[in-house]
């Protein structure tokens, strides 16, 4: 199956903020920042089941996320900021000190035993 393009937005979540007190190396925090939220119809179109892994590629790099269904518009995905997201960001900040993290065009492919 061909990869599909999506608009990706990154941000902080309240659960992520609560876990920061436990530490960024804690398994729960790592699980939060390694999870991508996608519309159920997009998951069906990609043949991705909840909990399956997907590879996300931007013009700057790639990262692997565990996929879950959520309330995001069709064609858009959401990921919490974290090490996987940083692999997708460029270094330009437009003078803000923070790389652009909204409206990235990304390519997403399911990870199968052949593509792992």
FIPA-315081 format. One record per residue (C-alpha): residue in three letters; x, y, z. Coordinates in Angstrom, 1 decimal, padded with zeros to 4 digits. Each point is the difference from the previous one (the first is absolute). Layout:
N
ALA X Y Z
...
END
This chain:
116
UNK 000.0 000.0 000.0
UNK 001.3 003.5 -000.8
UNK 000.7 002.4 002.8
UNK -002.5 002.7 000.6
UNK 000.5 003.7 000.8
UNK -001.5 001.7 003.0
UNK 000.3 003.3 001.8
UNK 001.6 -000.4 003.4
UNK -000.3 002.2 003.0
UNK 002.0 -000.3 003.2
UNK -000.7 001.4 003.4
UNK 000.1 -000.7 003.7
UNK -002.7 -002.1 001.7
UNK -001.2 000.3 003.6
UNK 000.9 -003.6 000.6
UNK 003.5 000.7 -001.3
UNK 000.2 002.9 002.4
UNK -001.0 -002.2 003.0
UNK 002.6 -002.6 -001.0
UNK 002.9 002.5 -000.2
UNK 000.1 -000.1 003.8
UNK 000.8 -003.7 -000.2
UNK 002.7 000.6 -002.6
UNK 000.5 -000.1 -003.7
UNK 001.8 -003.4 000.2
UNK -003.0 -001.6 001.7
UNK -001.9 -002.6 -002.2
UNK -003.3 001.8 000.3
UNK 001.4 003.3 -001.3
UNK 001.8 -001.8 -002.8
UNK -003.3 -001.7 -001.0
UNK -001.8 003.4 000.0
UNK 002.5 001.6 -002.3
UNK 000.2 -003.0 -002.3
UNK -003.7 -000.1 -000.7
UNK -001.6 001.5 -003.1
UNK -003.8 000.8 -000.1
UNK -001.8 -000.5 -003.3
UNK -003.6 000.1 -001.2
UNK -001.5 -003.5 -000.1
UNK -000.8 000.2 -003.7
UNK 003.6 000.9 -000.8
UNK 001.1 -003.0 002.0
UNK -002.4 -002.3 -002.0
UNK 001.3 001.5 -003.3
UNK 003.6 -000.9 001.0
UNK -001.0 -003.4 001.5
UNK 001.4 001.0 003.4
UNK -001.6 -001.4 003.1
UNK 000.0 001.8 003.3
UNK 003.3 -000.6 001.7
UNK 001.9 -000.8 -003.2
UNK 003.2 001.8 -000.9
UNK 000.4 002.5 -002.8
UNK 003.0 001.7 -001.5
UNK -000.3 003.7 -000.5
UNK 002.3 001.9 -002.4
UNK 000.4 003.7 -000.4
UNK 002.4 001.9 -002.1
UNK 002.5 000.0 003.0
UNK -000.2 -003.6 001.2
UNK -002.1 -002.9 001.2
UNK -001.3 -001.5 003.2
UNK -002.2 -002.9 001.0
UNK -003.2 000.4 002.0
UNK -002.6 -002.2 001.5
UNK -003.4 000.9 -001.6
UNK -003.3 000.7 001.8
UNK -003.4 001.2 -001.1
UNK -001.0 003.4 001.0
UNK -002.0 003.2 -000.7
UNK 002.1 001.6 -002.6
UNK -001.2 001.1 -003.5
UNK 000.4 -002.5 -002.8
UNK 003.4 000.6 -001.7
UNK 001.5 001.4 003.2
UNK 002.0 -001.7 002.8
UNK 001.1 001.1 003.4
UNK 003.2 -000.9 002.0
UNK 001.2 001.3 003.4
UNK 003.4 001.7 000.0
UNK 002.8 -002.3 000.9
UNK 003.1 -001.7 -001.4
UNK -001.8 -001.7 -002.9
UNK -001.6 003.3 -001.1
UNK 003.5 001.7 000.2
UNK 001.2 -002.4 -002.7
UNK -002.6 001.5 -002.3
UNK 000.7 003.7 000.7
UNK 002.3 002.2 -001.9
UNK 002.4 002.3 001.7
UNK -001.5 003.3 -001.1
UNK -001.9 002.0 002.6
UNK -000.9 003.2 -001.8
UNK 001.5 001.9 003.0
UNK -002.4 -001.6 002.5
UNK 002.5 -002.5 001.5
UNK -002.4 -002.9 -000.7
UNK -000.1 -001.9 -003.3
UNK -003.2 000.2 -002.0
UNK -002.3 -002.8 001.3
UNK -003.3 000.6 -001.7
UNK -001.3 -001.0 -003.5
UNK 002.9 -002.2 -001.0
UNK -000.6 -002.1 -003.0
UNK 001.0 -003.6 000.8
UNK -000.1 -003.3 -001.6
UNK -001.3 -002.9 002.1
UNK 000.4 -003.7 -000.6
UNK -001.1 -003.0 002.1
UNK 002.9 -002.1 001.3
UNK -000.3 -003.5 -001.1
UNK 002.4 -002.9 000.5
UNK 001.4 000.8 -003.5
UNK 000.5 003.7 000.7
UNK 001.3 -000.2 003.6
END
